[in-house]
Amino acid sequence: MIYNVLYSNKKFGGAEIYVRKMQLELGISFITLKHIGFLGWIKLLLKLINPTNIFIFHDSRASALCLIRALFHKDTLVLHGPGKHPKFNYRFFKFLSLFSKKVILVNEFIFNKLPNKKFEIIENESCLFSQASYDTHDAIYFGRIEESKGVDKLCFAWGEACTKGVLHIVGDGLLLERLKNEYPEGNIKFYGSKTHQEIEKIIKLCAFYISLSPREGKSLSLQEALSTGLIPIVSNIPSQSFLNSELGLRLVEPNLVNCADVLTFYNDITHQHINKIGETIKEYNKQKPSSNWKESWLKQISP
């Protein structure tokens, strides 16, 4: 049997969406470590010590379990982002690669260079099929509602600079209830967790995807936003700088020094200008090569 293992079981987040996609398209079930309980750990341990099983461990907390299977050298580790401590993760996964079959990075920008030949890149790809609307100033954020994603700063900045559109926030997390209380009415709307089909309905109300997250490997939310034609308003970090260099989009510096200026620009532009930018996004999507995500994983998990 093949199992995905990750820490969280939330519906949002790169690893969480990734394993659900693997379950849907590849038939690989997943095990989550958070709140697993004593009996759950016993069952997992029995699976781990069975040499006939194969595991795909996601991110650092789950990937450490590959050390229990150090003699087998048949498991795959997946890193979805550089994390809070990228230098540590570089050394940690280089060490773990000694006991695994492969280490998969979902983006080339997670590390400056690949530590060794066991590291490989399999790009994320979208599974949303909605289309943005360019006759509005509404924006959507979908992902974890946490400080590490800058959602509190996003809400504050939107409330200060944006007067023409509504910010639709989809997802769950530690900040959700606090932010709902801080912004009970006005131009920010909270939805909680939603399915992909429900998110597609909200995307149809929006022209923009917005995120002020200061750290991303290759954001699956951004990938999905681009695939629907949403115009991204995101941080100027290495994995997202192509939006400026290739598409000419205005990006927010990680220290937010230009955040008000960028948001004011998008708040004030006309629908004709929004449509022009949107057409640029659509043309980019047409020219973007397929990442062959499914084929790459079928090759990876084959005996």
FINU-835922 format. One line per 4 residues: number of its first residue (from 1); their letters; for each residue x negated, y, z of N, C-alpha, C. Coordinates in steps of 0.001 Angstrom, whole numbers. Each point is the difference from the previous one (the first is absolute). Layout:
BEGIN
NUM = a = X:Y:Z:X:Y:Z:X:Y:Z; ... .
end
This chain:
BEGIN
1 = miyn = -831:-1201:0:831:1201:0:-870:1257:0; 529:1060:-619:-665:1295:-1:824:966:847; -676:743:869:678:955:875:-680:1369:-86; 809:1038:-38:-488:1345:257:73:251:1505 .
5 = vlys = -994:683:553:23:379:1410:-329:1486:108; 839:737:696:-247:1414:249:471:344:1402; -304:1188:451:346:364:1374:1465:406:126; 435:952:-785:1328:593:176:1039:-690:-868 .
9 = nkkf = 1262:87:425:1098:-529:-811:963:1097:-436; -457:1266:18:864:1093:-431:206:-72:-1510; 1032:701:-469:301:-19:-1424:-888:954:-785; -660:943:719:-804:987:-696:-1451:-106:410 .
13 = ggae = -856:372:-909:-1435:-103:184:-571:-846:-1115; -1249:290:-385:-592:-688:-1129:2:-1503:134; -484:-515:1137:-80:-1448:175:1387:-626:67; 925:699:668:1352:-550:176:721:-150:-1341 .
17 = iyvr = -93:1033:-838:619:-70:-1319:-708:-1041:-876; -1308:-46:142:-822:-904:-810:386:-1458:231; 130:-410:1262:299:-1408:263:1427:-357:-413; 911:968:93:1359:-278:-472:27:-159:-1515 .
21 = kmql = -827:760:-692:-118:-159:-1452:-598:-1370:-332; -996:-429:785:-607:-1310:-225:1000:-1121:279; 853:209:993:1033:-998:285:1004:-76:-1144; 403:1158:-510:1002:49:-1056:-532:-549:-1323 .
25 = elgi = -1227:392:-378:-503:-334:-1330:-872:-1251:-36; -618:-332:1156:-904:-1150:16:471:-1120:920; 1067:262:767:534:-1025:882:-848:-284:1223; -838:958:417:-871:-185:1163:655:625:1220 .
29 = sfit = 340:-797:986:636:519:1217:-1028:722:855; 488:802:973:-940:742:827:312:-171:1489; -1055:155:790:74:-88:1459:-475:1335:559; 751:582:934:-421:1256:617:-425:-254:1443 .
33 = lkhi = -1052:705:426:-575:-224:1321:667:817:1097; 560:1143:-351:608:862:1013:1246:-672:571; 49:-80:1303:1132:-633:712:159:-1479:-354; -1091:-668:-331:102:-1398:-414:349:-914:1169 .
37 = gflg = -401:367:1212:334:-799:1173:-923:-1195:184; 40:-591:1192:-892:-1114:325:224:-1200:-905; 1272:-398:-182:305:-1157:-842:-408:262:-1443; 184:1235:-447:-393:352:-1355:-1495:-127:-217 .
41 = wikl = -784:391:1018:-1455:-123:-96:-435:-1465:-51; 682:-841:759:-321:-1429:-17:258:-581:-1389; 1143:353:-587:336:-495:-1337:-998:513:-1033; -394:1269:144:-968:566:-935:-1359:-673:145 .
45 = llkl = -407:-244:1236:-1297:-648:225:-43:-1379:-648; 1097:-735:93:47:-1323:-632:-142:107:-1517; 596:1030:-561:-151:218:-1448:-1441:390:-334; -611:835:856:-1351:485:-265:-1044:-1109:16 .
49 = inpt = 181:-966:875:-1005:-1061:103:245:-1134:-991; 1076:100:-773:290:-999:-1030:-781:364:-1272; -990:-788:-375:-855:362:-1145:710:-34:-1342; 1182:-594:-74:710:-48:-1278:745:1304:-294 .
53 = nifi = 220:828:1026:686:1283:-193:-956:1045:-572; 574:977:-673:-751:1138:-532:648:1278:526; -832:957:408:520:1232:574:-488:1215:-775; 874:994:-60:-349:1321:-515:210:969:1158 .
57 = fhds = -1085:495:556:59:875:1171:-65:1459:-445; 894:839:549:106:1392:-418:-479:954:1086; -967:849:-369:-572:1030:863:-741:-604:1197; -581:865:817:-1029:-456:947:527:-906:1102 .
61 = rasa = 1146:328:605:461:-797:1143:321:-1432:-397; 642:-171:-1125:302:-1364:-458:-1247:-681:-553; -842:748:-700:-1166:-601:-647:-983:-605:986; -28:518:1234:-898:-567:1009:307:-1473:261 .
65 = lcli = 1235:-430:-302:377:-1402:220:-741:-952:-934; -590:532:-1061:-736:-890:-910:-1199:-631:704; -451:586:1117:-1126:-568:741:358:-1350:617; 1307:-209:280:440:-1300:517:-181:-1076:-1072 .
69 = ralf = 35:412:-1252:-93:-925:-1133:-1347:155:-712; -1024:366:756:-1303:327:-576:-616:-1137:-810; 337:-1244:329:-595:-1145:-684:650:-297:-1347; 1187:588:-247:768:-390:-1187:-357:815:-1249 .
73 = hkdt = -273:1271:148:-374:885:-1108:1013:-53:-1158; 1281:22:327:1013:-105:-1054:1063:1093:83; -179:947:919:1018:1029:212:-389:1327:-657; 1004:845:-222:-191:1297:-632:371:1105:984 .
77 = lvlh = -806:1041:31:279:1175:824:422:1141:-917; 983:798:435:469:1141:-791:-99:1257:850; -668:1008:-527:-119:1277:697:782:1049:-782; 973:636:676:922:914:-675:-420:1460:83 .
81 = gpgk = -996:307:803:-464:1374:107:-1269:61:825; -671:1143:-13:-1261:110:748:188:7:1503; 1226:311:472:261:20:1432:-580:1228:681; 175:66:1310:-488:1146:766:-1522:-1:93 .
85 = hpkf = -614:-1183:-134:-1453:-129:139:-565:-725:-1221; -100:690:-1129:-423:-665:-1244:-1388:-617:63; -935:638:694:-1352:-564:94:11:-1317:776; 791:-46:1075:133:-1253:751:646:-1074:-867 .
89 = nyrf = 1076:360:-711:683:-977:-844:-911:-537:-1099; -858:849:-523:-953:-450:-1017:-883:-1111:561; -561:247:1187:-875:-1008:616:783:-1227:448; 1201:232:543:812:-1094:531:417:-967:-1115 .
93 = fkfl = 480:542:-1118:449:-874:-1080:-1170:-620:-756; -1127:668:-8:-1195:-613:-567:-382:-1225:823; 113:113:1325:-264:-1134:888:1032:-1105:-208; 1293:367:-29:1050:-1006:-165:-80:-706:-1354 .
97 = slfs = -556:674:-994:-103:-622:-1321:-881:-1247:26; -868:-106:1002:-854:-1181:127:818:-1266:273; 1231:196:515:820:-1146:414:1272:-130:-832; 87:734:-1114:1212:-23:-813:-334:-254:-1461 .
101 = kkvi = 1033:-275:-766:-177:-241:-1429:-175:1316:-760; 868:987:295:-29:1292:-673:498:1087:950; -420:1231:-281:573:1175:651:581:876:-1101; 1300:230:63:682:780:-1024:227:1424:511 .
105 = lvne = -417:973:-780:288:1408:269:1089:447:-964; 985:742:496:1106:409:-865:-334:1266:-788; -1216:542:218:-405:1194:-716:-1509:119:6; -569:538:-1069:-1447:153:-105:-562:1063:937 .
109 = fifn = 887:857:574:-467:1094:837:-52:-345:1482; 350:-1221:375:-37:-360:1414:-1431:86:525; -946:-529:-742:-1420:121:330:-729:676:-1166; -1110:640:313:-785:647:-1046:-612:-1018:-957 .
113 = klpn = -285:-1185:511:-523:-1078:-824:456:-1327:579; 2:-1027:-813:395:-1318:480:-1168:-623:759; 253:-495:1228:-1094:-531:828:-734:-1189:-601; 721:-900:-666:-637:-1158:-622:931:-594:-1057 .
117 = kkfe = -404:-1098:-600:733:-572:-1125:1327:-638:396; 216:-189:1285:1280:-573:438:1128:1028:-21; -340:1264:-159:1015:1057:-13:523:199:-1418; 1323:148:-102:646:163:-1298:1140:990:158 .
121 = iien = 361:665:-1069:1090:981:35:1197:-536:-773; 1165:-26:658:1269:-290:-671:918:1172:305; 245:826:-997:765:1227:194:1443:-296:387; 527:852:895:1434:-20:273:772:363:-1262 .
125 = escl = 1258:-419:-57:865:511:-1046:1419:103:528; 784:847:-639:1321:359:508:1054:-1059:-315; 1054:-5:833:1175:-814:-320:1276:822:181; -98:1338:-181:1173:868:-20:358:306:-1457 .
129 = fsqa = 1306:117:-273:433:185:-1383:940:1181:-163; 20:909:983:835:1186:-84:-710:1079:-805; 674:1132:-225:-619:1137:-675:326:1291:740; -1010:866:105:150:1271:690:921:938:-775 .
133 = sydt = 477:1030:704:814:1038:-625:-769:1312:46; -32:745:-1127:-783:1222:-61:859:1265:70; 1274:-155:382:844:1188:174:243:289:1479; -980:-344:817:95:178:1446:-1371:362:550 .
137 = hdai = -37:483:1247:-1249:226:718:-145:-975:1172; 850:-1022:47:-69:-988:1078:-1261:-849:-123; -479:-490:1158:-1175:-867:42:287:-1197:890; -740:-1085:-217:148:-1200:817:-1355:-418:555 .
141 = yfgr = -7:-416:1246:-1137:-706:596:503:-1374:394; -695:-1066:-398:342:-1319:520:-1262:-696:467; 67:-504:1222:-1153:-622:624:169:-31:1504; -1096:-223:712:55:-44:1455:137:1403:568 .
145 = iees = 846:140:1018:230:1302:627:-925:92:1210; -1253:322:-252:-1013:-7:1056:-957:1173:-182; -689:348:1093:-958:1098:-50:-1124:-282:-979; -426:-1255:-99:-1095:-346:-902:342:301:-1450 .
149 = kgvd = 1298:89:-312:454:332:-1348:326:1493:-132; -140:743:1075:219:1442:-57:1446:404:-192; 948:-853:408:1412:303:-248:475:1160:864; -537:141:1214:364:1143:843:-455:1304:-635 .
153 = klcf = -1202:17:-545:-514:1198:-681:796:271:-1267; 417:-1055:-693:798:151:-1206:1324:687:301; 681:-453:1047:1293:592:359:-150:1477:347; -1025:318:772:-230:1395:380:-278:855:-1232 .
157 = awge = -889:-479:-879:-360:770:-1185:1192:190:-928; 799:-1055:-168:1179:107:-869:988:1021:560; 249:-53:1302:919:941:623:-440:1442:-129; -1322:211:-12:-538:1352:-91:5:545:-1426 .
161 = actk = -289:-847:-994:-266:514:-1350:1085:-287:-1027; 832:-1006:229:928:-453:-1038:1435:379:349; 613:757:-884:1364:485:242:1006:-499:-1033; -487:-519:-1118:905:-361:-1100:391:-1471:-22 .
165 = gvlh = -761:-852:684:255:-1425:-97:106:-673:1346; 474:-1233:-32:108:-848:1187:-1149:-1008:-19; -596:-229:1149:-1017:-1040:154:678:-1252:532; -10:-1060:-795:608:-1274:378:-1105:-910:553 .
169 = ivgd = 87:-365:1272:-1029:-817:634:550:-1396:247; -634:-987:-631:448:-1390:74:-1089:-830:680; 384:-758:994:-961:-851:681:221:-10:1500; -810:-794:675:105:-153:1446:-1385:202:603 .
173 = glll = -33:269:1301:-1282:181:653:139:705:1330; -1115:186:662:-6:529:1358:537:1421:95; -102:779:-1077:418:1400:40:1451:220:-412; 668:-1026:-468:1308:200:-625:994:685:925 .
177 = erlk = 202:-536:1182:1008:569:900:-377:1407:444; -1291:226:269:-436:1333:419:250:1035:-1097; -339:-353:-1240:190:935:-1099:1477:234:-296; 816:-1025:149:1442:178:-200:565:992:1011 .
181 = neyp = -528:-35:1227:442:948:1028:-531:1409:-255; -1215:98:-527:-595:1312:-276:629:677:-1207; 479:-802:-960:595:548:-1224:1402:-598:-192; 935:366:901:1333:-633:-33:851:429:-1185 .
185 = egni = -298:1137:-573:770:462:-1155:-882:921:-841; 452:288:-1195:-812:838:-881:-414:-749:-1242; -1230:267:-461:-413:-543:-1300:-907:-1216:118; 117:-749:1104:-707:-1272:154:1008:-1065:417 .
189 = kfyg = 24:-1105:-719:961:-1071:267:-744:-1308:234; 335:-695:1089:-650:-1260:363:946:-1172:-280; -542:-1043:-606:817:-1149:-381:-318:-1265:786; -1170:-75:632:-436:-1254:584:-448:-957:-1093 .
193 = skth = -82:-1273:311:-436:-1002:-981:1082:-246:-1043; -412:-129:-1237:914:-284:-1096:-617:-1046:-926; 842:-718:-708:-479:-958:-990:-485:757:-1244; -718:-709:-874:-451:628:-1237:1193:491:-826 .
197 = qeie = 1084:-763:-2:1177:408:-768:596:1297:562; -9:141:1325:521:1220:623:-931:1183:-239; -1317:-256:15:-963:1068:-282:175:508:-1423; 282:-893:-931:182:399:-1391:1139:1005:-141 .
201 = kiik = 1044:-145:791:1123:942:-47:-414:1382:510; -870:33:1017:-469:1281:539:-961:669:-977; -833:-792:-681:-948:549:-974:734:768:-1091; 1178:-457:-369:767:669:-1056:408:1422:392 .
205 = lcaf = -97:328:1299:336:1340:482:-1217:925:7; -1178:-530:-278:-1253:708:280:-849:242:-1249; -787:1076:82:-996:290:-1030:-1403:-329:477; -217:29:1335:-1346:-113:544:-129:-1173:970 .
209 = yisl = -1199:-559:33:-429:-885:1087:-1043:766:787; 105:9:1323:-924:784:809:-544:-823:1153; -1288:138:248:-658:-648:1123:-1255:798:353; -194:257:1282:-1199:702:467:-935:-950:731 .
213 = spre = 108:-1297:-263:-871:-986:632:-1459:303:-331; -866:82:1022:-1400:352:-248:-883:-1180:-398; 534:-1227:73:-793:-1196:-330:864:-984:-773; -466:-377:-1167:681:-1015:-802:-1035:-751:-820 .
217 = gksl = 217:-1312:-162:-787:-748:-960:612:276:-1357; 894:-852:-422:851:347:-1135:1425:-106:503; 614:1150:222:1323:49:600:1023:-678:-907; 643:-1047:514:1046:-662:-768:1202:934:-163 .
221 = slqe = 267:823:1023:1089:971:-119:-257:967:-1150; -1239:479:-117:-340:899:-1103:137:-717:-1339; -474:-1243:-78:131:-776:-1234:1460:-110:-414; 840:-309:964:1416:-181:-304:636:1332:-367 .
225 = alst = -417:1073:680:535:1320:-321:-333:387:-1439; -1263:-201:-391:-402:331:-1365:789:-811:-1028; 251:-1269:305:697:-861:-951:1424:466:-256; 577:750:940:1370:501:-161:33:1422:-550 .
229 = glip = -1165:566:-293:-47:1348:-538:-6:1095:1033; -12:-350:1289:-72:1016:1046:-1320:756:-98; 45:1294:212:-1196:842:-36:-649:-39:1377; -1236:-492:118:-606:-151:1323:-591:1297:551 .
233 = ivsn = 321:255:1258:-633:1076:772:-714:-713:1142; -1291:-229:-153:-720:-859:938:-1365:594:333; -713:-675:894:-1297:469:478:-1089:-213:-1046; -949:912:-14:-1134:-80:-914:-1098:-849:628 .
237 = ipsq = 176:-1310:-91:-968:-968:512:-489:-837:-1188; -1129:-717:120:-580:-662:-1171:958:-861:-814; 857:-777:666:881:-900:-739:1140:731:-703; 176:1297:271:1095:761:-597:-474:1207:-811 .
241 = sfln = -1310:232:-48:-521:1179:-685:248:-46:-1507; 243:-1198:-555:280:-116:-1431:1258:767:-392; 889:222:959:1226:746:-290:-315:1433:-408; -1090:534:531:-443:1333:-401:-870:-57:-1242 .
245 = selg = -994:-890:-13:-951:-33:-1110:638:-482:-1301; 961:-941:75:603:-564:-1208:1339:640:-354; 760:414:1025:1347:518:-255:149:1483:330; -1020:585:612:52:1430:304:941:378:1122 .
249 = lrlv = 347:-951:866:934:281:1076:-692:677:1178; 730:844:695:-528:650:1195:66:-967:1174; -1113:-122:716:-79:-915:1128:-251:776:1283; 385:-618:1121:-166:617:1314:-1312:-488:603 .
253 = epnl = -850:926:428:-1252:-393:636:283:-738:1312; -831:-988:358:254:-795:1210:115:824:1278; -669:1153:52:115:862:1186:1223:918:-77; 795:-133:-1062:1260:726:-205:-186:1503:-171 .
257 = vnca = -1226:434:-274:-257:1435:-87:815:662:-1116; 301:-729:-1076:774:560:-1108:1410:-566:-82; 445:-666:1055:1289:-702:-38:1158:957:-285; 42:1121:705:1098:953:-188:25:523:-1430 .
261 = dvlt = -1181:271:-563:-63:503:-1373:518:-1027:-1000; -399:-1264:171:435:-1049:-925:1512:-209:92; 521:-75:1228:1440:-213:166:800:1193:-521; -514:1204:223:683:1193:-509:42:-3:-1523 .
265 = fynd = -1103:-433:-624:-39:-92:-1468:1106:-915:-512; 109:-1204:578:1010:-944:-467:1408:435:391; 127:755:1078:1306:522:406:503:1057:-984; -933:764:-563:390:1150:-812:66:-282:-1496 .
269 = ithq = -574:-1110:-487:-8:-221:-1446:1407:-307:-503; 221:287:-1282:1310:-208:-607:213:-1469:-342; 1252:-346:-274:303:-1373:-406:-664:-329:-1342; -151:1001:-858:-687:-224:-1270:-1459:-395:238 .
273 = hink = -644:652:964:-1391:-312:331:-88:-1392:636; 960:-315:877:41:-1333:603:129:-1065:-1081; 880:235:-968:199:-962:-1082:-1271:-179:-820; -739:1101:-234:-1246:-80:-766:-1031:-864:719 .
277 = iget = -127:197:1324:-930:-821:779:466:-1454:1; 1310:-195:146:548:-1349:-2:-280:-750:-1285; 73:684:-1136:-308:-636:-1276:-1466:-417:-67; -873:781:645:-1415:-377:74:-166:-1298:784 .
281 = ikey = 752:-129:1100:-46:-1224:808:482:-1199:-836; 1089:176:-719:544:-1094:-806:-973:-428:-1097; -665:968:-618:-967:-321:-1051:-1193:-746:590; -416:405:1197:-1089:-703:697:385:-1450:270 .
285 = nkqk = 1245:-224:423:464:-1369:268:-27:-866:-1249; 325:589:-1148:6:-760:-1251:-1410:-443:-384; -979:851:280:-1372:-279:-418:-775:-832:1000; 522:-127:1210:-716:-712:1050:-1:-1499:-287 .
289 = pssn = -1158:-633:4:-52:-1439:-279:602:-813:1136; 532:-1163:-344:545:-892:1012:-1125:-578:860; 273:-136:1303:-1024:-535:896:20:-1531:66; 1024:-622:-622:104:-1469:0:-57:-551:1425 .
293 = wkes = 747:636:886:-24:-359:1414:358:-1468:217; 1114:-435:-572:463:-1366:223:-987:-1013:-564; -480:242:-1211:-940:-932:-623:-1301:-98:801; -446:1145:521:-1236:7:793:157:-824:1267 .
297 = wlkq = 1163:95:649:209:-754:1227:216:-1495:-279; 664:-319:-1097:161:-1418:-350:-1378:-641:-217; -893:734:-611:-1354:-496:-219:-736:-145:1340; 242:948:887:-690:-4:1294:419:-1175:881 .
301 = isp = 1286:-335:-16:494:-1045:924:-17:-1391:-640; -384:-97:-1261:-50:-1311:-642:-1135:-824:598; 133:-1319:66:-1046:-857:591:-1352:138:-710 .
end
